[in-house]
Amino acid sequence: MKIFGAVTVVAALVQGQSDERKVPPRTPAQRLNTLKRFATEWVNAQIGVGINRPNRAANMVGKGIERLESKMTDAAAKECFFFDPTVPHGGPNPDTQGRKRRAAWVEKELNRIQREVDSNDDLDVFDQYFAALEVRGFDGQVRLSDDVDLAWKQIGTGFRKWILRYIADCNGQKTYQYHTNRLAKIHGNIQTAYETVGESQEMDYDEDDSDYSN
């Protein structure tokens, strides 16, 4: 009986530790924070340290990644934001899939991303990570590709899916694709700067998006 009791206590402790570890980034805010963190780490590692351009890296993070995340967060504070934990990935809103303007565009973009993922499953590392957390609880960290270019594409894919799933109903995105356009510009500028080592560290990443509403 004493042995059984000891085993029960140990099992309870193990279960308690497991429960404490199970704090996966399920919500859009947590997922966005994960994407921002890895984008920032990539820039600092590959550009700030890898090619020794710390000023350029700081510029990219402050005027690019942080601005991107800020605009997406602002949109998430509006009524147009969608998140339902009972829907796969929490979005997009299945009730608006039949509305021609938004639904057709979002479905087309998600299908295009899926075709890219089908040709290279490694692109979907963030969805794979979040899915693993849902099933098994915290199991380590996002494992980006050792290929620097592929790792940056993985980060971009994560941001694109976030926009389409949670803020696709916001007017600026629904009508003008402001968020995906901003992402494409910032993501592309950083990729170009990484590939073009000889350019000035003072390249301006503060794109004029004053007319980009949320």
C-alpha positions in Angstrom: 0.0 0.0 0.0 2.9 2.4 0.9 4.5 1.6 -2.5 1.2 2.3 -4.3 0.9 5.6 -2.4 4.5 6.6 -3.3 3.9 5.8 -7.0 0.6 7.8 -6.9 2.5 10.8 -5.4 5.2 10.6 -8.0 2.6 10.3 -10.8 0.8 13.4 -9.5 4.1 15.3 -9.4 5.0 14.3 -12.9 1.4 15.2 -14.1 1.7 18.6 -12.3 5.0 19.3 -14.0 3.5 18.3 -17.3 0.6 20.6 -16.8 2.9 23.4 -16.0 4.8 22.8 -19.2 1.6 22.8 -21.2 1.3 26.5 -22.0 1.5 26.4 -25.8 1.1 29.6 -27.8 -2.4 28.8 -28.9 -3.8 32.3 -29.1 -3.0 34.6 -32.1 -1.2 37.1 -29.8 1.1 34.3 -28.5 1.7 33.0 -32.0 2.5 36.5 -33.3 4.9 37.1 -30.5 6.7 33.8 -31.5 6.9 34.9 -35.1 8.3 38.3 -34.1 10.8 36.8 -31.8 12.2 34.4 -34.5 12.2 37.1 -37.1 14.2 39.4 -34.8 16.6 36.6 -33.9 17.1 35.8 -37.5 17.9 39.4 -38.4 20.3 39.8 -35.5 22.1 36.5 -36.1 22.4 36.7 -39.9 22.7 40.4 -40.5 23.9 41.9 -37.2 26.4 39.1 -36.5 26.7 37.0 -39.6 27.6 39.8 -42.0 28.6 42.2 -39.3 25.9 44.9 -40.0 24.6 45.7 -36.5 23.2 49.1 -37.5 21.4 47.7 -40.4 20.0 44.8 -38.3 18.7 47.3 -35.7 17.1 49.4 -38.4 15.4 46.3 -39.8 14.0 45.2 -36.5 12.9 48.7 -35.3 11.4 50.0 -38.6 10.5 46.7 -40.2 9.6 43.8 -37.9 8.4 45.8 -35.0 6.2 48.0 -37.2 4.8 44.9 -38.9 3.9 43.4 -35.6 2.5 46.6 -34.3 0.1 47.1 -37.3 -1.0 43.5 -37.0 -1.6 43.9 -33.2 -3.6 47.0 -33.8 -5.8 45.2 -36.3 -6.3 42.4 -33.8 -7.8 44.9 -31.3 -10.6 45.7 -33.7 -14.0 43.9 -34.2 -12.9 42.6 -37.5 -10.4 40.3 -35.7 -11.4 36.6 -35.7 -10.3 33.8 -33.5 -12.2 30.7 -32.6 -10.2 27.9 -30.7 -12.7 25.3 -32.1 -11.7 26.1 -35.7 -8.5 24.5 -37.1 -5.6 27.0 -36.3 -8.3 29.3 -34.9 -9.1 30.8 -38.3 -10.0 32.0 -40.8 -13.7 32.5 -40.1 -15.6 29.6 -41.7 -18.8 31.6 -41.7 -17.4 34.1 -44.2 -15.9 31.6 -46.6 -18.9 32.0 -48.9 -18.6 35.8 -49.1 -17.2 36.4 -52.5 -14.7 39.3 -52.1 -12.9 38.3 -48.9 -13.5 34.5 -49.1 -12.3 34.1 -52.6 -9.1 36.1 -52.1 -8.3 34.5 -48.7 -9.0 31.0 -50.0 -6.8 31.7 -53.1 -3.9 32.9 -51.0 -4.2 30.0 -48.5 -4.3 27.5 -51.4 -1.2 29.2 -52.9 0.7 28.9 -49.7 -0.5 25.2 -49.4 0.9 24.5 -52.8 4.3 26.0 -51.7 4.2 23.8 -48.6 3.3 20.7 -50.6 6.4 21.3 -52.6 8.5 21.8 -49.5 7.0 20.6 -46.2 9.8 22.4 -44.3 8.1 25.8 -45.0 5.3 24.9 -42.6 7.6 24.7 -39.5 5.5 27.0 -37.4 2.2 25.2 -38.0 4.0 21.9 -37.3 5.3 23.4 -34.0 2.0 24.8 -32.9 0.2 21.5 -33.7 2.8 19.5 -31.7 2.2 21.8 -28.7 -1.5 21.2 -28.9 -1.0 17.4 -28.9 2.0 16.9 -26.7 2.5 20.1 -24.7 5.7 22.0 -24.8 8.4 19.9 -26.4 11.3 22.3 -27.0 11.4 25.1 -29.6 10.7 26.0 -33.1 13.4 24.3 -35.2 14.1 26.5 -38.2 16.0 25.1 -41.1 19.8 25.3 -41.0 19.5 26.8 -44.5 19.4 30.5 -43.8 17.3 31.4 -46.8 14.8 28.7 -46.1 14.6 29.7 -42.5 13.6 33.3 -43.6 11.0 31.8 -45.9 9.6 29.8 -43.0 9.2 32.9 -40.9 7.5 34.7 -43.8 5.1 31.8 -44.3 4.2 32.0 -40.6 3.4 35.7 -40.9 1.3 35.3 -44.1 -0.8 32.6 -42.5 -1.4 34.7 -39.4 -2.7 37.6 -41.4 -5.0 35.4 -43.5 -6.4 33.5 -40.5 -7.1 36.3 -38.0 -7.3 39.7 -39.6 -8.5 38.9 -43.2 -11.9 40.5 -42.4 -10.4 43.9 -41.5 -11.2 46.5 -44.1 -7.6 47.4 -45.0 -6.7 43.8 -45.5 -10.0 42.7 -47.1 -10.1 45.5 -49.6 -6.5 46.5 -50.2 -4.4 43.7 -48.7 -2.5 46.3 -46.7 -1.0 43.8 -44.2 0.1 41.2 -46.7 1.6 44.0 -48.9 3.4 45.4 -45.9 4.7 42.0 -45.0 5.9 41.3 -48.6 7.8 44.7 -48.6 9.5 44.3 -45.3 10.3 40.6 -45.8 11.6 41.3 -49.2 13.7 44.3 -48.2 15.4 42.3 -45.4 16.1 39.4 -47.8 17.5 41.8 -50.4 19.7 43.5 -47.8 21.0 40.2 -46.5 21.9 39.2 -50.1 23.4 42.6 -50.9 26.2 42.9 -48.3 27.9 45.8 -50.0 25.1 48.3 -49.6 25.1 51.0 -47.0 24.1 50.0 -43.5 21.9 53.1 -43.4 19.4 51.7 -45.9 16.0 53.0 -45.0 13.4 50.4 -44.0 10.9 53.0 -42.8 8.5 52.5 -45.7 5.8 55.1 -46.2 2.7 53.2 -45.3 0.8 56.1 -43.7 -2.2 55.3 -45.9 -2.2 51.6 -44.8 -5.2 51.4 -42.5 -5.9 48.4 -40.4 
